[in-house]
C-alpha cells in the first residue's frame, strides 16, 4: 500500500513540473511576440524618421530659409513626427542640419549643399565685352558654349595655329554683358568670415601647436585655430575645424587635412600635398606642383571692390603643374578697372574637375573637365599680352559626373557630401 501511494505522489509532482514548464514556455513566447512587435514598430518608426529627414531636406533646399535659424518643415503627414532644419554656410557650400523626432526617438542628417548640374550646364560662359574670342594652338572646347556676339575664331600664338577643324565641339549661344549671378547670401558670408579673422577668439578656440591632432564632428560646435602666420606641418585636422590667420597660412605636404576650412589673406599649399579642404583668401592662393585636392574642395579669393595694382603681376589664384583639383576655383572682384594680366592662372598639365569662375581675367593652359565662366581669357607669351585668347588649355564637360554639385548659382540645389 505505501509503495502505491508514493508512485501516485511522484506522478503528481511530474505533472506539476510539466505544467510549470509549459507555462514558462507560453509566457516566453508571449513575451517574445510582444518584443518582436515592439521592435517592428520601432524599426518602422525609425524608417519613417529617415524618410522624413530626406523629404524635409529636399523641401528645405527649395525654400528660402534664413541663415542660422531653426525652421520647422511641414511634411503634411499625420504621423506625429516633427522635423526642423537649420541652414548655415560651410565655406562656399551651404550646410543643412535636419532633425526628425518622434517622442524619444530622434534622427539627424547633416548635408553639404551646392548647385547641381542641369541641362544648361555648359563648357564655357564668356562674358560679352564687345570683342571676339580667339582660340589657338592645341586649345579645345568640347560642350555647349556661351560666347560674345562677335563669336570665336581660330588664331595663332608663337606660330602655333589652332589644330582642330571646329572652334567649338558643341552648340554655341550668345552670352550677355554680365556673368551669371552668384548667390547673394554666399557673397555676404564670404565678406563676413574675412572680417572675423582679426577678431577671432572664444571658448572654442584651440591653441595652435606643431603636430596638432584634432578631429571634430559636424554635429559638435566648430573648433577654431587662430594666429598671425600659421604653418600646418605634420598636423592631422579633420572635420568641423576652421583655421584662421591674420596674414598667411602655409600647408605642408606632411599634413592631413580633411573637410576643414582655411581663412586668411594669403594661403599657400605646398608641392605634393594631398587632402580635402576649402580655402578662402582676400588676396592670394598659391597651389604648388603635384597637389591633389579631393572633391568637394574649393579655392576662393574675394577682393571685393579693391582692384589689383597695375604693377602687380602675380596672379591671385595660381595652380601649378600636374596638380589635380576636384571642386571649385572662384575669383571675385567687383572693380571696374581694366587689368592687363591674369588674376587666375591654371598651368600646363594641371587639371580641374568641376568649375572655374573668374570675374576678371583667366589664363588657362591646363585642362578643365567641367565648366569655365569668366570675364575674359588672357595669354601671356614672350612678354606679350594676348587679350581674350585661349592658348593651349582645354575645356570638356563630357568627363564630369552627372552627380557633380558645385557653385551656388541660380539653379537647383543638390547634396555634395553627407557630413559626419
PyMOL commands that set and color helices and strands:
alter all, ss='L'
color gray80, all
select helices_A, chain A and resi 2-62+184-196
alter helices_A, ss='H'
color red, helices_A
select strands_A, chain A and resi 70-72+82-90+93-102+105-116+124-126+133-136+140-142+145-147+152-154+156-157+160-161+172-174+205-206+213-216+223-232+236-239+241-251+256-269+274-287+292-302+317-319+324-332+344-346+351-364+367-381+384-387+389-391+394-396+405-406+413-419
alter strands_A, ss='S'
color yellow, strands_A
deselect
rebuild
show_as cartoon
